[in-house]
Amino acid sequence: MTNNDVFKKLLQLTGLSLKQELTIEIFELGGINATSSKIKGWRTSLDNPRSSRMPDFVLSGFINGLFVYRDLKQKEGVRVFNF
């Protein structure tokens, strides 16, 4: 499984696949500058010529951003990512 596959599954799991602006914000919380076009390439399977390989540090930053976002929302009394 590639980083692109993991990223796509995380977007689906969290519901972020439909929330582009929030996804960009989460990347920023993880210290990653992401654009809509970069995200589109990263969420595409590597067998597609329009894909972009997602580096390890980008996936790590996204996951870190998810934790930061969750913690910020919990301080506000909002529960997110309730599985």
Summary of the structure (lengths in Angstrom):
residues: 83
radius of gyration: 12.6
end to end distance: 22.4
largest distance: 42.8
contacts: 223
relative contact order: 0.20
helix: 63%
strand: 0%
